Amino acid sequence: MKLISVIIPVYNAEKQIEKCLKSVIEQTYDKIEIIVINDGSTDNSLNVIKECSKNDKRIRLINIQNKGVSAARNLGINEAKGEYICFIDADDYVDTNLIENLQMYFEQDYDLIKYKAVSVDKSGNVLEYFNGETFRLLNGQEAFNAMFANDVMLQVPWLYLYKKQFLIKNNFSYPEGKVHEDFARTILIILKAEKICSTDVCGYYYVQTDKSITRGNDDERIYQKSMDIIEHYDYIMEEIEKYNLNDKTKENVKMYCANNIILEADNLSGKKQKLYIDELKKRKVFKSIKVRNIKQLIKRIILRFNVKLYLKLR
């Protein structure tokens, strides 16, 4: 049996972390290690974690000064002893049979194994099922092309089981001190993989809360965080030139990334939105939105003349 490392970054999650940890502790596949990174929590999270850890030696608690989720994930990757790793956000939880249901896949040595999520409210009521594409064996380019148009949960880091050696070999880590870190790396991780499967295993519960990096009244803070996604976009555009991508894949990657950063403008308003859109225009981002049907043609025409109207019609 392969050892699976479950990495849980925690920052001020005293009300959610017990349920999250319990769902991992009770996994029916028991050859796991649970790496909990307490990212400088200032609430009662640490005490809750210690209480949950009393009777389970599989839990490794690591305390660090607050550095953000990317730093916590990177530390977890370096500390992991398992052949495969996965991430769980402290606000969320998983089915107790999730890892067992994935065993038939990680025993086949895939680089990347994708599973499915359910969006739930705080009481556990189902809000939405995220189905997406399913396939048994594709390479990175094939997998991205299969998923990018239909899988709304393509880039989240917590919906994959990663072969650790694959991440280490390719020097993958998350950009620290930035937000939108999922956008920054998941696409490149997919493209680099040689063996990917996307399963019909559904076992991750994505809890909808009032927390969001884009909510609040501080326009400057929101603008600076929106600029992070621009920086990630520039990085991805630079990196894909180093990958041996065919024309179709490169076009799809550019379209996917362009759409993501265009929609980010919807989180801004007034002068900040104008400044952000100017950054998009500098990069000629709108040209990456390709026309493949009449509906896309109409949207492309609208996008050319009125970005704000495009955002409303998306």
C-alpha positions as YAML, in Angstrom:
chain: A
units: angstrom
residues:
- id: 1
  name: MET
  ca: [0.00, 0.00, 0.00]
- id: 2
  name: LYS
  ca: [1.25, 3.46, -0.87]
- id: 3
  name: LEU
  ca: [1.57, 6.15, 1.78]
- id: 4
  name: ILE
  ca: [-0.63, 9.19, 1.07]
- id: 5
  name: SER
  ca: [0.24, 12.59, 2.56]
- id: 6
  name: VAL
  ca: [-2.74, 14.84, 3.29]
- id: 7
  name: ILE
  ca: [-1.68, 18.49, 3.66]
- id: 8
  name: ILE
  ca: [-3.99, 20.89, 5.48]
- id: 9
  name: PRO
  ca: [-2.99, 24.58, 5.73]
- id: 10
  name: VAL
  ca: [-4.81, 26.27, 8.62]
- id: 11
  name: TYR
  ca: [-5.29, 29.95, 9.31]
- id: 12
  name: ASN
  ca: [-7.95, 31.07, 11.80]
- id: 13
  name: ALA
  ca: [-10.29, 28.17, 11.13]
- id: 14
  name: GLU
  ca: [-11.30, 27.31, 14.71]
- id: 15
  name: LYS
  ca: [-14.93, 26.69, 13.74]
- id: 16
  name: GLN
  ca: [-14.18, 24.43, 10.74]
- id: 17
  name: ILE
  ca: [-10.90, 22.59, 11.36]
- id: 18
  name: GLU
  ca: [-12.34, 19.90, 13.66]
- id: 19
  name: LYS
  ca: [-14.78, 18.71, 11.00]
- id: 20
  name: CYS
  ca: [-12.06, 18.84, 8.37]
- id: 21
  name: LEU
  ca: [-9.61, 16.84, 10.47]
- id: 22
  name: LYS
  ca: [-12.23, 14.32, 11.52]
- id: 23
  name: SER
  ca: [-13.05, 13.56, 7.87]
- id: 24
  name: VAL
  ca: [-9.37, 12.73, 7.27]
- id: 25
  name: ILE
  ca: [-8.75, 10.86, 10.51]
- id: 26
  name: GLU
  ca: [-11.69, 8.57, 9.73]
- id: 27
  name: GLN
  ca: [-10.49, 7.65, 6.22]
- id: 28
  name: THR
  ca: [-11.13, 4.00, 5.44]
- id: 29
  name: TYR
  ca: [-7.69, 3.91, 3.78]
- id: 30
  name: ASP
  ca: [-5.49, 4.23, 6.85]
- id: 31
  name: LYS
  ca: [-1.96, 4.38, 5.40]
- id: 32
  name: ILE
  ca: [-1.89, 8.14, 5.47]
- id: 33
  name: GLU
  ca: [0.01, 10.92, 7.17]
- id: 34
  name: ILE
  ca: [-1.81, 14.12, 8.02]
- id: 35
  name: ILE
  ca: [0.38, 17.22, 7.84]
- id: 36
  name: VAL
  ca: [-1.33, 20.19, 9.47]
- id: 37
  name: ILE
  ca: [0.41, 23.52, 8.86]
- id: 38
  name: ASN
  ca: [-0.77, 26.07, 11.39]
- id: 39
  name: ASP
  ca: [-0.05, 29.27, 9.49]
- id: 40
  name: GLY
  ca: [0.22, 31.65, 12.45]
- id: 41
  name: SER
  ca: [-3.44, 31.40, 13.50]
- id: 42
  name: THR
  ca: [-4.48, 34.01, 16.05]
- id: 43
  name: ASP
  ca: [-7.73, 32.33, 17.09]
- id: 44
  name: ASN
  ca: [-8.23, 28.98, 18.86]
- id: 45
  name: SER
  ca: [-7.29, 26.84, 15.84]
- id: 46
  name: LEU
  ca: [-4.06, 25.54, 17.40]
- id: 47
  name: ASN
  ca: [-5.81, 24.24, 20.51]
- id: 48
  name: VAL
  ca: [-8.48, 22.52, 18.40]
- id: 49
  name: ILE
  ca: [-5.79, 20.86, 16.29]
- id: 50
  name: LYS
  ca: [-3.90, 19.68, 19.38]
- id: 51
  name: GLU
  ca: [-7.06, 18.21, 20.86]
- id: 52
  name: CYS
  ca: [-7.82, 16.33, 17.63]
- id: 53
  name: SER
  ca: [-4.23, 15.09, 17.46]
- id: 54
  name: LYS
  ca: [-4.07, 13.55, 20.94]
- id: 55
  name: ASN
  ca: [-4.94, 10.00, 19.94]
- id: 56
  name: ASP
  ca: [-3.69, 9.87, 16.34]
- id: 57
  name: LYS
  ca: [0.04, 9.57, 15.72]
- id: 58
  name: ARG
  ca: [-0.48, 10.05, 11.97]
- id: 59
  name: ILE
  ca: [-1.01, 13.78, 12.53]
- id: 60
  name: ARG
  ca: [2.07, 15.98, 12.23]
- id: 61
  name: LEU
  ca: [1.51, 19.53, 13.43]
- id: 62
  name: ILE
  ca: [3.85, 22.20, 12.11]
- id: 63
  name: ASN
  ca: [3.60, 25.75, 13.44]
- id: 64
  name: ILE
  ca: [4.88, 28.64, 11.33]
- id: 65
  name: GLN
  ca: [4.57, 32.40, 11.32]
- id: 66
  name: ASN
  ca: [1.81, 33.61, 9.04]
- id: 67
  name: LYS
  ca: [3.10, 33.42, 5.46]
- id: 68
  name: GLY
  ca: [-0.01, 32.52, 3.50]
- id: 69
  name: VAL
  ca: [-1.47, 29.37, 1.98]
- id: 70
  name: SER
  ca: [1.20, 29.05, -0.73]
- id: 71
  name: ALA
  ca: [4.02, 28.92, 1.80]
- id: 72
  name: ALA
  ca: [2.08, 26.40, 3.88]
- id: 73
  name: ARG
  ca: [1.50, 24.16, 0.84]
- id: 74
  name: ASN
  ca: [5.14, 24.39, -0.21]
- id: 75
  name: LEU
  ca: [6.26, 23.40, 3.27]
- id: 76
  name: GLY
  ca: [3.80, 20.52, 3.25]
- id: 77
  name: ILE
  ca: [5.18, 19.25, -0.06]
- id: 78
  name: ASN
  ca: [8.74, 19.34, 1.28]
- id: 79
  name: GLU
  ca: [7.76, 17.62, 4.54]
- id: 80
  name: ALA
  ca: [5.59, 14.93, 2.93]
- id: 81
  name: LYS
  ca: [6.86, 11.36, 3.12]
- id: 82
  name: GLY
  ca: [4.09, 9.86, 1.01]
- id: 83
  name: GLU
  ca: [4.30, 8.79, -2.60]
- id: 84
  name: TYR
  ca: [1.21, 10.88, -3.29]
- id: 85
  name: ILE
  ca: [-0.01, 14.10, -1.72]
- id: 86
  name: CYS
  ca: [-3.29, 15.99, -1.68]
- id: 87
  name: PHE
  ca: [-4.44, 19.30, -0.22]
- id: 88
  name: ILE
  ca: [-7.53, 20.04, 1.82]
- id: 89
  name: ASP
  ca: [-8.56, 23.56, 2.79]
- id: 90
  name: ALA
  ca: [-9.34, 23.88, 6.49]
- id: 91
  name: ASP
  ca: [-12.84, 25.21, 5.72]
- id: 92
  name: ASP
  ca: [-13.71, 22.07, 3.74]
- id: 93
  name: TYR
  ca: [-13.95, 18.33, 4.36]
- id: 94
  name: VAL
  ca: [-13.92, 15.03, 2.45]
- id: 95
  name: ASP
  ca: [-15.75, 11.72, 2.28]
- id: 96
  name: THR
  ca: [-14.21, 9.23, 4.68]
- id: 97
  name: ASN
  ca: [-13.75, 6.79, 1.77]
- id: 98
  name: LEU
  ca: [-12.21, 9.31, -0.66]
- id: 99
  name: ILE
  ca: [-8.65, 7.95, -0.61]
- id: 100
  name: GLU
  ca: [-9.78, 4.32, -0.69]
- id: 101
  name: ASN
  ca: [-11.89, 5.09, -3.75]
- id: 102
  name: LEU
  ca: [-8.82, 6.57, -5.44]
- id: 103
  name: GLN
  ca: [-6.56, 3.62, -4.61]
- id: 104
  name: MET
  ca: [-7.11, 1.81, -7.91]
- id: 105
  name: TYR
  ca: [-5.76, 4.92, -9.65]
- id: 106
  name: PHE
  ca: [-2.71, 5.77, -7.55]
- id: 107
  name: GLU
  ca: [-1.65, 2.13, -7.67]
- id: 108
  name: GLN
  ca: [-1.22, 2.71, -11.44]
- id: 109
  name: ASP
  ca: [1.37, 5.47, -10.89]
- id: 110
  name: TYR
  ca: [-0.41, 8.38, -12.53]
- id: 111
  name: ASP
  ca: [1.33, 11.73, -12.18]
- id: 112
  name: LEU
  ca: [-1.98, 13.44, -11.50]
- id: 113
  name: ILE
  ca: [-5.37, 12.07, -10.45]
- id: 114
  name: LYS
  ca: [-8.40, 14.36, -10.51]
- id: 115
  name: TYR
  ca: [-11.58, 13.80, -8.52]
- id: 116
  name: LYS
  ca: [-14.84, 15.69, -8.15]
- id: 117
  name: ALA
  ca: [-16.34, 18.14, -5.68]
- id: 118
  name: VAL
  ca: [-19.68, 19.09, -4.24]
- id: 119
  name: SER
  ca: [-20.46, 22.64, -3.16]
- id: 120
  name: VAL
  ca: [-22.28, 22.72, 0.19]
- id: 121
  name: ASP
  ca: [-23.45, 25.33, 2.67]
- id: 122
  name: LYS
  ca: [-22.36, 25.48, 6.31]
- id: 123
  name: SER
  ca: [-25.05, 22.95, 7.24]
- id: 124
  name: GLY
  ca: [-23.93, 20.44, 4.62]
- id: 125
  name: ASN
  ca: [-26.81, 21.07, 2.23]
- id: 126
  name: VAL
  ca: [-25.77, 20.43, -1.37]
- id: 127
  name: LEU
  ca: [-25.66, 23.57, -3.51]
- id: 128
  name: GLU
  ca: [-24.02, 22.24, -6.67]
- id: 129
  name: TYR
  ca: [-22.29, 19.17, -8.09]
- id: 130
  name: PHE
  ca: [-19.14, 19.87, -10.12]
- id: 131
  name: ASN
  ca: [-18.99, 17.02, -12.61]
- id: 132
  name: GLY
  ca: [-16.45, 17.93, -15.32]
- id: 133
  name: GLU
  ca: [-14.71, 15.58, -17.74]
- id: 134
  name: THR
  ca: [-13.75, 11.99, -16.95]
- id: 135
  name: PHE
  ca: [-11.03, 9.97, -18.69]
- id: 136
  name: ARG
  ca: [-8.68, 7.14, -17.78]
- id: 137
  name: LEU
  ca: [-5.32, 7.95, -19.35]
- id: 138
  name: LEU
  ca: [-4.23, 11.09, -21.19]
- id: 139
  name: ASN
  ca: [-1.05, 13.10, -21.35]
- id: 140
  name: GLY
  ca: [-0.96, 16.70, -20.16]
- id: 141
  name: GLN
  ca: [-1.92, 18.36, -23.42]
- id: 142
  name: GLU
  ca: [-4.73, 15.91, -24.09]
- id: 143
  name: ALA
  ca: [-6.04, 16.32, -20.55]
- id: 144
  name: PHE
  ca: [-6.02, 20.11, -20.66]
- id: 145
  name: ASN
  ca: [-7.80, 20.17, -24.00]
- id: 146
  name: ALA
  ca: [-10.41, 17.76, -22.66]
- id: 147
  name: MET
  ca: [-11.06, 19.78, -19.50]
- id: 148
  name: PHE
  ca: [-10.56, 23.45, -20.23]
- id: 149
  name: ALA
  ca: [-13.91, 24.24, -21.84]
- id: 150
  name: ASN
  ca: [-16.17, 22.18, -19.57]
- id: 151
  name: ASP
  ca: [-14.51, 21.76, -16.18]
- id: 152
  name: VAL
  ca: [-15.23, 24.72, -13.89]
- id: 153
  name: MET
  ca: [-12.96, 23.23, -11.22]
- id: 154
  name: LEU
  ca: [-9.93, 22.76, -13.42]
- id: 155
  name: GLN
  ca: [-7.43, 24.92, -11.53]
- id: 156
  name: VAL
  ca: [-8.17, 24.37, -7.84]
- id: 157
  name: PRO
  ca: [-5.23, 22.57, -6.18]
- id: 158
  name: TRP
  ca: [-7.43, 20.60, -3.75]
- id: 159
  name: LEU
  ca: [-9.09, 18.42, -6.39]
- id: 160
  name: TYR
  ca: [-6.01, 16.46, -7.37]
- id: 161
  name: LEU
  ca: [-3.86, 13.68, -6.00]
- id: 162
  name: TYR
  ca: [-0.26, 14.46, -7.01]
- id: 163
  name: LYS
  ca: [2.64, 12.07, -7.31]
- id: 164
  name: LYS
  ca: [5.21, 13.77, -5.09]
- id: 165
  name: GLN
  ca: [8.19, 12.79, -7.23]
- id: 166
  name: PHE
  ca: [6.52, 14.39, -10.25]
- id: 167
  name: LEU
  ca: [6.21, 17.72, -8.41]
- id: 168
  name: ILE
  ca: [9.77, 17.57, -7.09]
- id: 169
  name: LYS
  ca: [11.26, 16.55, -10.46]
- id: 170
  name: ASN
  ca: [9.64, 19.53, -12.16]
- id: 171
  name: ASN
  ca: [10.36, 22.01, -9.34]
- id: 172
  name: PHE
  ca: [6.71, 22.91, -8.88]
- id: 173
  name: SER
  ca: [5.91, 25.18, -5.97]
- id: 174
  name: TYR
  ca: [3.29, 27.83, -5.29]
- id: 175
  name: PRO
  ca: [4.17, 31.55, -5.51]
- id: 176
  name: GLU
  ca: [4.43, 32.90, -1.99]
- id: 177
  name: GLY
  ca: [3.02, 36.24, -0.93]
- id: 178
  name: LYS
  ca: [0.48, 36.18, -3.77]
- id: 179
  name: VAL
  ca: [-3.17, 35.24, -4.18]
- id: 180
  name: HIS
  ca: [-4.71, 33.29, -7.07]
- id: 181
  name: GLU
  ca: [-1.90, 30.76, -6.56]
- id: 182
  name: ASP
  ca: [-4.12, 28.03, -8.01]
- id: 183
  name: PHE
  ca: [-4.30, 29.84, -11.35]
- id: 184
  name: ALA
  ca: [-0.55, 30.35, -11.23]
- id: 185
  name: ARG
  ca: [0.47, 26.70, -11.11]
- id: 186
  name: THR
  ca: [-2.29, 24.15, -11.72]
- id: 187
  name: ILE
  ca: [-2.44, 24.75, -15.48]
- id: 188
  name: LEU
  ca: [1.31, 24.22, -15.81]
- id: 189
  name: ILE
  ca: [1.19, 21.12, -13.59]
- id: 190
  name: ILE
  ca: [-1.46, 19.62, -15.86]
- id: 191
  name: LEU
  ca: [0.46, 20.41, -19.03]
- id: 192
  name: LYS
  ca: [3.67, 18.91, -17.68]
- id: 193
  name: ALA
  ca: [2.18, 15.59, -16.57]
- id: 194
  name: GLU
  ca: [2.75, 12.51, -18.69]
- id: 195
  name: LYS
  ca: [-0.06, 10.42, -17.19]
- id: 196
  name: ILE
  ca: [-3.32, 11.96, -15.97]
- id: 197
  name: CYS
  ca: [-6.71, 10.51, -15.20]
- id: 198
  name: SER
  ca: [-9.89, 12.36, -14.29]
- id: 199
  name: THR
  ca: [-12.08, 10.06, -12.23]
- id: 200
  name: ASP
  ca: [-15.78, 9.94, -11.41]
- id: 201
  name: VAL
  ca: [-14.90, 9.73, -7.71]
- id: 202
  name: CYS
  ca: [-16.79, 12.50, -5.93]
- id: 203
  name: GLY
  ca: [-15.62, 13.10, -2.38]
- id: 204
  name: TYR
  ca: [-14.54, 16.68, -1.72]
- id: 205
  name: TYR
  ca: [-16.99, 19.02, 0.02]
- id: 206
  name: TYR
  ca: [-16.34, 22.66, -0.87]
- id: 207
  name: VAL
  ca: [-17.99, 24.71, 1.85]
- id: 208
  name: GLN
  ca: [-19.41, 28.08, 0.82]
- id: 209
  name: THR
  ca: [-18.73, 30.72, 3.46]
- id: 210
  name: ASP
  ca: [-18.70, 34.49, 3.64]
- id: 211
  name: LYS
  ca: [-14.93, 34.48, 3.26]
- id: 212
  name: SER
  ca: [-13.45, 35.52, -0.07]
- id: 213
  name: ILE
  ca: [-10.23, 37.22, -1.07]
- id: 214
  name: THR
  ca: [-12.19, 39.50, -3.39]
- id: 215
  name: ARG
  ca: [-14.82, 40.70, -0.92]
- id: 216
  name: GLY
  ca: [-14.54, 43.87, 1.12]
- id: 217
  name: ASN
  ca: [-14.57, 47.60, 0.72]
- id: 218
  name: ASP
  ca: [-10.85, 48.21, 0.34]
- id: 219
  name: ASP
  ca: [-10.56, 48.99, -3.38]
- id: 220
  name: GLU
  ca: [-6.78, 49.32, -3.25]
- id: 221
  name: ARG
  ca: [-6.40, 45.91, -1.58]
- id: 222
  name: ILE
  ca: [-8.68, 44.26, -4.11]
- id: 223
  name: TYR
  ca: [-6.84, 45.96, -6.95]
- id: 224
  name: GLN
  ca: [-3.45, 44.76, -5.72]
- id: 225
  name: LYS
  ca: [-4.76, 41.21, -5.44]
- id: 226
  name: SER
  ca: [-6.21, 41.46, -8.94]
- id: 227
  name: MET
  ca: [-2.78, 42.50, -10.16]
- id: 228
  name: ASP
  ca: [-1.43, 39.22, -8.80]
- id: 229
  name: ILE
  ca: [-3.44, 37.36, -11.41]
- id: 230
  name: ILE
  ca: [-1.91, 39.59, -14.10]
- id: 231
  name: GLU
  ca: [1.54, 38.63, -12.82]
- id: 232
  name: HIS
  ca: [0.59, 34.96, -12.89]
- id: 233
  name: TYR
  ca: [-0.73, 35.36, -16.44]
- id: 234
  name: ASP
  ca: [2.58, 36.84, -17.57]
- id: 235
  name: TYR
  ca: [4.42, 33.93, -15.93]
- id: 236
  name: ILE
  ca: [2.23, 31.31, -17.60]
- id: 237
  name: MET
  ca: [2.62, 32.95, -21.02]
- id: 238
  name: GLU
  ca: [6.38, 32.88, -20.56]
- id: 239
  name: GLU
  ca: [6.49, 29.29, -19.29]
- id: 240
  name: ILE
  ca: [4.34, 27.73, -22.01]
- id: 241
  name: GLU
  ca: [6.87, 28.90, -24.59]
- id: 242
  name: LYS
  ca: [9.29, 26.45, -22.94]
- id: 243
  name: TYR
  ca: [6.80, 23.59, -23.21]
- id: 244
  name: ASN
  ca: [6.52, 21.56, -26.37]
- id: 245
  name: LEU
  ca: [2.86, 22.39, -26.97]
- id: 246
  name: ASN
  ca: [1.03, 21.93, -30.23]
- id: 247
  name: ASP
  ca: [-0.83, 24.88, -31.74]
- id: 248
  name: LYS
  ca: [-4.25, 23.74, -30.55]
- id: 249
  name: THR
  ca: [-3.12, 23.37, -26.94]
- id: 250
  name: LYS
  ca: [-1.29, 26.69, -26.90]
- id: 251
  name: GLU
  ca: [-4.37, 28.46, -28.29]
- id: 252
  name: ASN
  ca: [-6.60, 26.80, -25.68]
- id: 253
  name: VAL
  ca: [-4.24, 27.70, -22.82]
- id: 254
  name: LYS
  ca: [-4.14, 31.33, -23.94]
- id: 255
  name: MET
  ca: [-7.93, 31.43, -24.27]
- id: 256
  name: TYR
  ca: [-8.46, 29.88, -20.84]
- id: 257
  name: CYS
  ca: [-6.00, 32.25, -19.15]
- id: 258
  name: ALA
  ca: [-7.33, 35.29, -20.98]
- id: 259
  name: ASN
  ca: [-10.89, 34.53, -19.93]
- id: 260
  name: ASN
  ca: [-9.82, 34.12, -16.29]
- id: 261
  name: ILE
  ca: [-8.07, 37.46, -16.07]
- id: 262
  name: ILE
  ca: [-10.78, 39.29, -18.02]
- id: 263
  name: LEU
  ca: [-13.44, 38.06, -15.60]
- id: 264
  name: GLU
  ca: [-11.29, 39.26, -12.70]
- id: 265
  name: ALA
  ca: [-12.19, 42.81, -13.78]
- id: 266
  name: ASP
  ca: [-15.69, 42.15, -12.45]
- id: 267
  name: ASN
  ca: [-14.30, 42.36, -8.90]
- id: 268
  name: LEU
  ca: [-13.22, 45.96, -9.48]
- id: 269
  name: SER
  ca: [-15.05, 49.19, -10.11]
- id: 270
  name: GLY
  ca: [-14.43, 52.79, -11.13]
- id: 271
  name: LYS
  ca: [-10.85, 53.92, -11.66]
- id: 272
  name: LYS
  ca: [-9.38, 50.66, -10.42]
- id: 273
  name: GLN
  ca: [-11.33, 48.67, -12.98]
- id: 274
  name: LYS
  ca: [-10.18, 51.03, -15.74]
- id: 275
  name: LEU
  ca: [-6.55, 50.68, -14.65]
- id: 276
  name: TYR
  ca: [-6.91, 46.90, -14.65]
- id: 277
  name: ILE
  ca: [-8.51, 46.83, -18.10]
- id: 278
  name: ASP
  ca: [-5.68, 49.03, -19.38]
- id: 279
  name: GLU
  ca: [-3.24, 46.35, -18.20]
- id: 280
  name: LEU
  ca: [-5.21, 43.75, -20.16]
- id: 281
  name: LYS
  ca: [-5.11, 45.91, -23.27]
- id: 282
  name: LYS
  ca: [-1.32, 46.32, -22.97]
- id: 283
  name: ARG
  ca: [-1.02, 42.55, -23.16]
- id: 284
  name: LYS
  ca: [-3.53, 42.25, -26.05]
- id: 285
  name: VAL
  ca: [-5.38, 39.73, -23.93]
- id: 286
  name: PHE
  ca: [-8.68, 40.17, -25.77]
- id: 287
  name: LYS
  ca: [-7.19, 38.77, -28.97]
- id: 288
  name: SER
  ca: [-6.81, 35.40, -27.23]
- id: 289
  name: ILE
  ca: [-10.60, 35.00, -27.05]
- id: 290
  name: LYS
  ca: [-11.16, 32.96, -30.20]
- id: 291
  name: VAL
  ca: [-14.35, 32.80, -32.23]
- id: 292
  name: ARG
  ca: [-15.64, 29.26, -32.74]
- id: 293
  name: ASN
  ca: [-19.39, 29.86, -33.01]
- id: 294
  name: ILE
  ca: [-21.92, 32.69, -33.47]
- id: 295
  name: LYS
  ca: [-22.33, 33.24, -29.73]
- id: 296
  name: GLN
  ca: [-18.59, 33.66, -29.29]
- id: 297
  name: LEU
  ca: [-18.50, 36.02, -32.28]
- id: 298
  name: ILE
  ca: [-21.09, 38.29, -30.66]
- id: 299
  name: LYS
  ca: [-19.22, 38.27, -27.36]
- id: 300
  name: ARG
  ca: [-15.93, 38.99, -29.12]
- id: 301
  name: ILE
  ca: [-17.45, 42.03, -30.85]
- id: 302
  name: ILE
  ca: [-18.88, 43.28, -27.55]
- id: 303
  name: LEU
  ca: [-15.55, 42.67, -25.81]
- id: 304
  name: ARG
  ca: [-13.73, 44.75, -28.39]
- id: 305
  name: PHE
  ca: [-15.85, 47.83, -27.76]
- id: 306
  name: ASN
  ca: [-17.22, 47.50, -24.22]
- id: 307
  name: VAL
  ca: [-15.51, 45.30, -21.62]
- id: 308
  name: LYS
  ca: [-18.01, 46.24, -18.89]
- id: 309
  name: LEU
  ca: [-20.95, 45.08, -21.03]
- id: 310
  name: TYR
  ca: [-19.09, 41.83, -21.77]
- id: 311
  name: LEU
  ca: [-18.73, 41.19, -18.04]
- id: 312
  name: LYS
  ca: [-22.45, 41.67, -17.55]
- id: 313
  name: LEU
  ca: [-23.34, 39.27, -20.38]
- id: 314
  name: ARG
  ca: [-20.87, 36.50, -19.46]
...
